[in-house]
């Protein structure tokens, strides 16, 4: 041992003794310098049970990740990566950087999770919530009134789409649930990807409802008005000078 500490290379018998005394020591690490120092130690290498595949979705070939059983994973796109996602969302090398997850209730099918930036969908969905969505293969297949992740060459947005689209429509109107954000139109050709939100994960726990507001809603419902319709009417008729 003393000679080794002085820089002398250990012999074969010495290496064998090392492995006998410390059975958890990795022979690959000891002899070749490869991998972790101990057997079974985690490494920074990519999970080899995950694989990237190209599959056909509608009229496009897209990149998805699958586990060792061929089941697709849910890819999480965090806020800092969303600018790059707009440009490289279908490149295998780019997609390798994202974490993949199995979310209860979303195990079967293609799901993608997006971290929410901003308050355009508040109070329905808040900043830093994570929405879980499924791909919409064609714009004409969207369900009116639902919330969607809209991917364009310049941004990733969370918006509500209220109207059904026809094959020859050239514009889609995007709405926010935040009454201070006005709706705006976008050319359908600018929509690169469309994901319908199926659920979300939130660390935000709302406070107890205001009793006065709840009583007001009760009166509105007793008068025969639908709460959702009243809310939509208030949003759509927000002042034109409301801040965006």
Secondary structure, DSSP 8 states (H G I E B T S, - for coil): -HHHHTT----HHHHHHHHHH-TTB-HIIIII--S-SBTT---SS--TT-EEEEEEETTEEEEEEE-TTS-B-EEEE-GGGHHHHHHHTT-HHHHTTS-EE--TT--SS-EEEEE--SSTTTTTS-TT-EEEEEE-SSGGG--TTEEEEEE-SS-EEEEEE-S---TT--EEEEB-SSTTS--EEEEGGG--EEEEEEEEE---------HHHHHHHHHHHHTT--HHHHHHHHHHT--TT---
